[in-house]
Amino acid sequence: GHGGVLGRANAYRIVPISYAAYPEFIRPHPLPKVYDVAPYRPGVKSDYRHHRLYGPLQEAEYFDDYSRSFFGFTRRKAGWDCMRHYEILAAGAIPYFANLSDVPANTMASFPKALVQEAMSMPGLDVALSADGSTLARASIDHAVFNHSHYFVLLDRLHAWTRRHLTTVALAQRVLRVMGLGPHAWDQAKVLFLVHPGGFGVSGHGALQTGCHVNDCFHM
């Protein structure tokens, strides 16, 4: 058989990878909080398609509303990982992630699951999900009970984690390190991405920002 990277025939190391936030979208400071939970709440597909809360040119409003919110509701999409989780963190809110405890350990491996779970468990946060756990039935904060100081401590920790571990650049650097390439070699690295059309995405962006020479071969 063919030699693998682990020194045995057909034996390869598989390393988890995930979505990531574009560094320029991470706000240095969130806007003052107005909403307990962000107005955009993913739910029934027909509502998402036919009654959009934001138009195609309203990306700024979308991020501003997350930034004004204590929490942003998110959930599994086609798979557990999706950009919405990272957009909420980048905007300066905390994800309320439906069924977060069901996410496999090696899925979204860099996502701060324990910190998000701690925030979701704070007294005063009243959330009820639909019967299938996919949409919000009720969501509000009793601010007389809610510990705002602790919330903002958690938010600061999540913000720091996002900047350090969840950007496209951090993702690309992690991939390069796994490949055995240290920082001294990043501007010399040549990276070939084999992706589906339109799938260049976060890894390619991060590699470019790191200084690599990136080529892509779509749909191979």
C-alpha positions in Angstrom: 0.0 0.0 0.0 0.9 3.6 -0.1 3.0 5.0 2.8 1.1 7.2 5.3 2.3 10.1 7.3 2.3 8.0 10.5 4.9 5.7 9.0 2.5 2.9 8.3 0.8 1.9 5.1 -2.4 4.0 4.5 -2.1 5.4 8.1 -2.9 9.1 8.3 -3.6 11.6 11.0 -7.0 13.2 10.9 -7.2 16.6 12.5 -10.6 18.4 13.1 -11.2 21.7 11.3 -14.0 24.2 11.7 -15.5 27.5 10.5 -13.9 30.7 11.7 -14.6 34.4 12.0 -13.1 37.0 9.6 -10.8 39.1 11.8 -12.1 42.4 10.5 -15.6 41.5 11.7 -14.6 41.1 15.3 -15.7 44.3 17.2 -13.2 45.7 19.7 -16.2 46.7 21.8 -19.9 45.6 21.6 -22.7 48.1 21.3 -24.7 48.9 24.5 -27.1 46.0 25.2 -30.7 46.5 24.1 -32.1 43.0 23.4 -32.1 40.0 25.7 -31.9 37.8 22.7 -31.2 39.0 19.2 -34.2 39.7 16.9 -33.0 37.3 14.3 -33.9 33.8 15.5 -33.4 31.0 13.0 -36.4 28.7 12.8 -38.8 27.5 10.2 -37.2 27.3 6.8 -40.1 29.0 5.0 -39.9 31.9 7.4 -36.2 32.2 6.8 -36.7 32.2 3.0 -39.8 34.4 2.6 -39.8 36.7 5.6 -36.2 37.7 6.0 -35.5 40.1 8.8 -32.5 41.5 6.9 -32.0 42.1 3.2 -28.9 41.3 1.2 -27.5 44.8 1.7 -28.2 44.9 5.5 -25.2 43.0 6.8 -24.2 46.0 9.0 -27.7 46.0 10.6 -27.5 42.2 11.1 -24.2 42.5 13.0 -25.3 45.6 14.9 -28.4 43.8 16.3 -26.2 40.9 17.5 -23.9 43.4 19.1 -26.8 45.0 20.9 -27.9 41.7 22.3 -26.9 39.7 25.4 -27.5 36.5 23.5 -27.9 35.4 20.0 -29.9 32.2 19.3 -28.2 29.6 17.1 -28.5 25.9 16.4 -27.4 23.1 14.2 -27.8 23.9 10.5 -26.9 21.4 7.7 -24.3 20.2 10.3 -23.3 21.3 13.8 -20.9 23.9 12.6 -22.0 27.1 10.8 -20.9 30.7 10.4 -23.7 32.1 12.6 -22.1 30.8 15.8 -18.9 32.8 15.0 -20.8 35.9 13.8 -22.5 36.1 17.1 -19.2 35.9 19.0 -17.5 38.4 16.6 -20.3 40.9 17.1 -19.9 40.8 20.9 -22.8 38.6 22.0 -22.9 35.1 23.5 -24.5 32.3 21.5 -27.5 30.6 23.0 -26.8 27.3 21.2 -29.6 24.8 21.1 -28.5 21.3 22.1 -24.9 22.3 22.5 -24.2 19.4 24.8 -25.0 17.0 21.9 -22.1 18.4 19.8 -19.5 15.6 19.4 -16.1 16.3 21.0 -14.2 16.5 17.7 -16.8 18.7 16.0 -16.2 22.4 16.5 -13.1 21.4 18.5 -11.9 25.0 19.0 -15.3 26.4 19.9 -15.5 27.5 23.6 -18.3 25.1 24.5 -17.8 25.2 28.3 -17.8 29.0 28.5 -20.9 29.2 26.3 -22.7 26.5 28.3 -21.8 28.4 31.5 -23.4 31.6 30.1 -26.5 29.7 29.0 -27.0 28.3 32.5 -26.9 31.7 34.3 -29.9 32.3 36.7 -32.4 34.8 35.3 -32.1 33.6 31.7 -35.5 32.1 30.8 -35.4 30.1 27.6 -37.7 27.4 26.3 -37.2 25.5 23.0 -39.7 24.0 20.7 -40.6 20.3 21.1 -37.9 19.3 18.7 -35.4 21.6 20.2 -34.7 23.5 17.0 -36.4 26.9 17.6 -37.1 29.3 20.4 -40.5 29.1 22.0 -39.7 31.7 24.7 -36.6 33.8 25.6 -36.1 36.6 28.1 -33.9 37.7 30.9 -35.1 38.6 34.4 -32.6 41.5 35.0 -33.4 41.6 38.7 -31.9 38.1 39.0 -29.4 38.0 36.2 -25.7 38.6 37.2 -24.6 41.3 34.7 -21.1 41.5 36.1 -20.6 37.8 35.6 -22.1 38.0 32.2 -19.6 40.6 31.0 -16.7 38.6 32.5 -17.8 35.7 30.4 -18.3 37.9 27.4 -14.7 39.3 27.8 -13.3 35.8 28.0 -15.2 34.7 24.9 -14.1 37.8 23.1 -10.4 37.0 23.9 -10.9 33.4 22.9 -12.5 34.4 19.6 -9.6 36.8 18.7 -7.0 34.2 19.7 -8.5 30.9 18.4 -11.5 31.4 16.2 -10.3 33.7 13.4 -9.6 32.6 9.8 -5.9 33.5 10.5 -5.8 31.4 13.6 -7.3 28.5 11.7 -4.8 28.8 8.9 -1.9 29.0 11.3 -3.1 25.9 13.2 -3.3 24.0 9.9 0.2 25.1 9.0 1.6 24.0 12.4 0.0 20.6 12.0 1.7 20.4 8.6 5.0 21.0 10.5 5.4 24.6 9.2 6.4 27.2 11.8 6.0 31.0 11.6 9.4 31.4 9.9 8.1 29.4 6.9 4.6 30.9 6.5 5.5 33.4 3.9 7.2 30.7 1.8 4.4 28.1 2.2 2.6 27.1 -1.0 -0.9 25.8 -0.3 -3.3 24.0 -2.7 -6.9 23.9 -1.7 -9.1 21.3 -3.2 -12.7 22.5 -2.6 -16.2 22.5 -4.1 -17.0 25.6 -6.2 -17.6 28.5 -3.9 -16.0 26.7 -1.0 -12.7 28.6 -0.8 -14.0 30.2 2.4 -12.4 30.7 5.7 -9.4 28.5 5.4 -8.3 30.1 2.2 -8.9 33.6 3.6 -6.8 32.8 6.7 -3.9 31.3 4.6 -3.8 34.4 2.5 -3.8 36.7 5.5 -1.0 34.6 7.0 1.2 35.3 4.0 1.0 31.9 2.2 0.9 31.6 -1.6 -2.5 30.0 -2.2 -3.8 28.3 -5.3 -7.2 26.7 -5.5 -8.5 23.9 -7.6 -12.3 23.9 -7.6 -14.5 20.8 -7.8 -11.7 18.2 -8.4 
